[in-house]
Amino acid sequence: MEVTEKTKKKFTFPHSYTLIFCLIVAAAILTWIIPSGQFETVIENINGTEKTTVIPGTYHQIAKSGYGQGIGAILEAPAAGIISAVEVVAFVLVVGGAFGVILKTGAVDRALFSLATSLGDKGILVIPLSMILFSLGGSTFGMSEEVIPLFAVFISLMFSLGYDSMTAILILFLGTQVGYVGSTINPFNVLIAQGVAGVHGNPLLWYRVICWLILTVIAIIFTMNYARKVKANPKSSVVYASDQLVKSKFQNFEQDKPFSGGDKLIVAGFIGGLGVMIWGIIAQGWYMVEISALFVALALFAGVVAKFGQKKIAEAFVEGCADFAYAAVIIGLARGVLVILENGMIIDTILNSLATLLGGLPKALFSTILLGAQVLVTFFVPSSSGAAALTMPVMAPLGDLLGINRDVIVLSNQFGNGLMNIISPTGGVLLAGLAIAEINFSKWFKVGLKVFGILAVTAAILLYIATLF
């Protein structure tokens, strides 16, 4: 008798666009299952910013008719999401185009190659020094989207130092995100949340600094251990196969060409531009439009110094936009999930159910479940300030019932928001970085879930300790 073998198809993780579309469909299905409801809201001026906050105890269900999201809403969600996120999408495309011109000169690549050569075995020091800087930015002024322009540079640098593209993602994304988790004076997830919760003077600032130090050290150790393993055995990299395909894109320069005076001028201008960006963000309140303008200026400067004609500058800009288009579109698609949930009026229902679950729990259990609840809320509302405005008016009074400092409730919000965004498939900055490096989300999830678990356990312990004050 002839035996026929059935070949099993190996499971392949869906494309990032497919994954997000599946989440849109899942969100639409939930709008038919979960009752629609809402809290009454009020517009308040919090630290100079107008925020819409919910009024505790005002939740009520509303008729489901008209709020269930059907096939039409699902098909409209991608476009609606892109329109909703148009500022971020435009920012990514313009910065991508600017980087196309800057990288086309080869000056940055030659500078990084020269740096890697001079550092030798000490190249790994780039990891802790950079992560401390980015974590500090995340902790103090909410650095997040600002690192998107740096992904291409750090990917190229990591290749030059013998690491992989995942190491660059860890340095930039995990660096800023762990800063978010351990925020100290971040206006978006500390000051706004404190304002909504009625907390004055940042009473737990000293404890936040301790949390930031502990969490940042953990993230640095994790990244350095990963980088060492990759350098010792490049094939152990989770992105080894994809890196072989994209290396040429990030290292398309002539290594035997000297680092010229023109190159030095371009790099000096680029570094100076980053300094101006940091000053603008901190001192002038710059955001995406201003940062985009700065990078356009840097691109024009680089093109002129490299003696590119207008045609070559324009072509390089278009190529840069094309390289970043995947990242730009995926950010908009991810916003489509939130559009469905908002239109289905089920976010307040989920929040009210979590508040009911948390009421009356002992402190130890309360702090742990509260952290989990904040993680869950962040999946639906990735914005730290948006989540704070939504949850603080409801969660803060629950803390009062248990004799827990309201600033501890704020601490749970920043922990939960930062942690969930490490592994969320709808996080714009993460998806942008992965798209630039051409890394599938499943590869990141494999690495990110490990550090998420370590940081989550640490955060739960730190949050419980905070309830004892």
Secondary structure, DSSP 8 states (H G I E B T S, - for coil): ---------------HHHHHHHHHHHHHHHHHHS--EE--EEEEEETTEEEEEE-TT--EE---TTTS--HHHHHHHHHHHHHHTHHHHHHHHHHHHHHHHHHHTSHHHHHHHHHHHHHGGGGGGHHHHHHHHHHHHHHHH--SGGGGGGHHHHHHHHHHHT--HHHHHIIIIIHHHHHHHT-SS-IIIIIHHHHHHT--S-TTHHHHHHHHHHHHHHHHHHHHHHHHHHHH-GGGSTTHHHHHHHHHHH--S-TTS---HHHHHHHHHHHHHHHHHHHHHHHS---HHHHHHHHHHHHHHHHHHTT--HHHHHHHHHHHHHHHHHHHHHHHHHHHHHHHHHHTT-HHHHHHHHHHHHTT--HHHHHHHHHHHHHHHHHH---HHHHHHHHHHHHHHHHHHTT--HHHHHHHHHHHHHHHHHH-TT-HHHHHHHHHHT--HHHHHHHHHHHHHHHHHHHHHHHHHHHT-
